[in-house]
Amino acid sequence: YQRRIAGFDEAVVSLYAKGLTTGDIQAHLSDVYGQDISRELVSKVTDRVVADMEVWQARPLDPVYPVILIDAIVMKVRDGQVGNRPVYVALGIDLDGHRDVLGMWVGPTGGEGSKQWMNMLTELKNRGVADVLFVCCDGLKGLPDSILATWPMATVQTCVVHLVRNSLRFASRKYWKPIADRLKQVYQAPTVKAAEQRFDEFAKEWEPIYPAMIAMWRRSWGEFTPFLDYPLEIRKLIYTTNGIESLNARFRAATRRRGHFPNEQSALKVMYLAIIERRHNRANPTGEINGWKAILNTLAMTYGDRLGLN
């Protein structure tokens, strides 16, 4: 009888995607319909998306992506006991300029690891991704090696926003604005040589106070500078992983009310629903890149053969 209520299943799935727990949904729908709706029924309805999610996780992918952004978000998942588990997420931008989540994987308890990323990237390659122009990531140690082992011709770009944020972690709050302003001059430099000159000036000013901050930039310099070799259109596309961070913000909103997940599948289920849900008059983390045609023209002039466009 409960399942014959018009729109019942759709309402349950929508509420679940918005971050309500099964208990929250049970209470809400009982109030709305005036019926005693069990938590077991709510769970059964949300479980119907698992088959779709598994198909989505294994679907074939395009042979070439101009850009793939990768990042990890931490979820609390029970595996015998509750622990922090990294969820690895890959977001691709295809030749039509559309953002698409290519995959999600729950890693073992502990922090994000480059060896784990190697497994995830290999899976993407096995699903059809033969070449990637740019892979944008944070500054995780060993990650560039894992990327280049998977796609040897890829350019690895460390997220500039991550570098700036990590810089501010070393500094007193009263210095955040002058440090951010000086770093902006570095990453907006017209050439690599100009960036090096501006960084030398920055280091001369701040190294006596915050030597660890300057050391971090020097370690990351090889993965920071690649985007400076490209026109402005490409720079804007690859200098930050903000596209995937907006997706992570949606994940956090959908999981905030839950203390932890009982298993990996339940965590992935909520994240999958957050990806596919479309909200009226709200920006969605997947969709078309603004100004894509100008970007594609620039990419084609440099990488036409690899893109298969010429």
N, C-alpha and C positions, 0 to 999 in steps of 0.2 A: 504493500500500500504506500509506504513511504517513497519508494522509487517511482511511483506513478505521479507524484506531485510535479507539475510542469516546471521544467528548468532546474530541478533539484540537483542533478549531477553537475550541471554547469556552475551553479551557485557554489557548491562545495569546492570544486576545483579552483574557482576564482578566488574564494576566500583563503584557501590553502596557499595559493600563489602569492597572496598579499602578506603572508607571514603569520596568519592565525594558526594556532595549534588545533589538534582534533577536539580538545576540550572546549576551546573558544568557539569553534564552529558548531559543536553540539549545542552549546548554550544559546548561541545566536539563532540557529535554525529552529530550535525548540520554541523560542520566543516568537519568531516570525510565523511559524506554521501552527503553533499551538499543539504540537505533537511531541511525544517523547522519542527523540531521535538518538540512537545509541552511538557511542564513539566507534564501535566496531563497524557500523555502517559507513561512517565518515571515512574511516581508514580504507574500507573496501572500495569506496568510490575513488579515492585518490590513487589507490594502487592500480587503477585501470590505465594510468598514464605510463606505467613502468615498461610495458611492451613497446609503446611508441618511443620511449626514451632509449631503449636498447637498440632499436632500429636506427634511430638518429645517431647514436654513438658509433655505430659501425658503418654508416653510409659512405659511399665513395666520395672522394673530394676532387677538386680540380687539379690538373697537372702543374699549374703555375699560379702562384699568388705573388703579387707585387710586394705585399707587406703582411707579415704575421707578427702580432704582439702577444707576448707571453708573460704571465704573472701567476702568483699563487696567493690564495686567501686561506686563513686558518679557521677551521671549524672544530667545535668540540663534539667528538664522536665516541660512543661507547664501544670498546672492543675488549670485553672482560672488565675493564675499568675505563672511565672517561679520560680521554687525553686529547691534546691539541693535534689535529691532523691537517696537514697542508692539502688544499684542493688546487690542483694545477689546472690552469685555464689557458686555452689558446684561441685567440681571436684573429681571423683572417680578413684581409681586404682583397676581393677578387678583381678580375679585369673589368668588371662593370661598375666598380666603385662601391660595391655593397659590403658592409661588415657582416660577418657571420661567425658565430662561435663554432669552432671546428671540433672541440672536444673538451671534456672535463674528466679528471682522474683524482681519486682520493689516494694520497700517499701514506706511508707509515707514520706512526707517531714521531714527532720531532719537527725540526725546521725543514724549510725548503732545501732541496739538494740537487746539484747539477747531475749526479748519476741517475737520479729519478727522472729528471728532465730528459735525459738521453733515451729512456724507455718510451716516454710520451712522444717525443719527436720522431722516433723510429716508427711508432704506430701511425703517425700522420703520413710518413713517407710510404708505409705499406698500404695505406688507404688511397694512395694515388698522387700525393704531393711530391713531384719530382724536382721542383726548383722553386726557390724563394729569392726575391731580390734583396729584401731587407727583413731582418728579424730584430724587433725592438724588445728590450728586456731591461731588468734592473741590473745592478752591479754584482750579482751573485758570483762568487769565485768559481771558476771552472766552467761556467755556463757557455761562454763563447766557444770553448773547445768542443762541447757537446753539440752546439749548433753547427759548427763547421764540419764536424764528423758526419753529420746528417746531410747537410747541403753545402758542399765545399765552396760553391761560388757565391754564397750569401754574404751580404754585408751585415755585420753585427753592430747594432747601434744601442749604446747604453742610454737609458731614459735620462734626459737632462734634468727633468723635474725631480727625479729620484736623487740625482747628485746634489742639486741645490738643497733639497730637504735634508739629506744626510749631512751636508755642510753645516746647516743651522743647528743640528744636534750637538755639534762641538762648541757652539758659540753661545755667549750670554745673550738673552733676549734683547737687551738694549742695542746690540750690534747687528741684529738680524736684517734690518732695512739696509744699512750701508753695505753689508756683505752681499745681500741679494742684488742690490743695484750694481755693484762691481762685477758680480758673476754674470749678470745680464749683458754687460758689455763684452764679456768673453764669448758667450754662446751666440751672440748676435753679430759677431765679427764677420766681415765679408769673406775672409780667407783663413786658412789654417795658420799661416804665418802671422796674420794680424791677431788671431786668437792667442797664439803663443806669446806674443809681445804683451798683450793685455793681461794674460795670466801671470807672466813674470812680474808685472807691476803689482798685481793683486797679491802674489806670494810674498813679495818684498814687504808689503804693508802688514800682512796678517800672519805670516809664518812665525815671527817671534812670539805672538800671543797664542795662536792655535796651530801648532806644528802638525798635529794629527789630521786636521782638516786639509791642509795643503798636501800632506802625504797621500791622503785618499784620492785627491784629484790627480796626482802624478801617477798613481797606480792605475787609474781609470782612463788616462788620457788617450790611449790607443783605441778604446771603444767609444770615447766621447767624440772624437773629431770627424768620423766618417761623413756625417751629415753636412759638414761645412764645405764639402766638395761639390754640393749639388745646388741647383737653383732653388729659389724661395719656395716654390710650389711643393717640391719634394721635401725640403727641410721641415715645413709645417706638418707634413704627413708622418715623419719618422722620428722627430726629435723627442717625442714624449709618448708614454704609454697611457695617456689620459683616457683614450678610448676604452681600454680594458678596465681602468680604474672606475669609470662611471658604471660599468657592468658590475664590478665588485661592490659598489655602493648599493646597487639594487639587490645583490645577494645578501648584504648585511641587513638591509631593511626587511627582507623576507625571512631572515633567520633570527632577528633580534629578540623575538618573544620566546624563543626556545632556549632553555638552558643548555641542552645538548641533544644530539640525535642518537637514537638507539642503535643505528647501524649505518654503514656507508650508503646503502641504497636510499634510505630515507633522506639523507643529506643531499644526494645528487638529484632526487626527485623534486625537492623544493627548488633547487637551483635551476633545474630544467624548466620548471613551470615559470620561474622568474624570467627566463630567456624568451620563452614563446609568448608570454602574455603581452598584449598590446593595450596601452592605456590611452584613452581619449584625451587629446590636447596635452599630452606629455611626451617629452623627448624619450625615445627608446634607444637602448645601447646598441642595437643592431639596426641597419638601414643604410641608406646611400650617403656617401661622403659628399659634402658640399663642394662645388667647383671641380668635380671629378674629371670632366673633359679636358680642362687645361692641364691637370696633373697627368692624365694619360698621354697627352701629346708630348709632354716633357719626358715621361718615361719611355715612350716609343722612340724618341730621337736617340736615346742612350742605350736602351735595352731591347730594341725592336725584335732582334733575332730570338732572344730568350723568351720574350713574351709571345712569340708566334704570330705577331701582328703584321709583319712585312711579307 
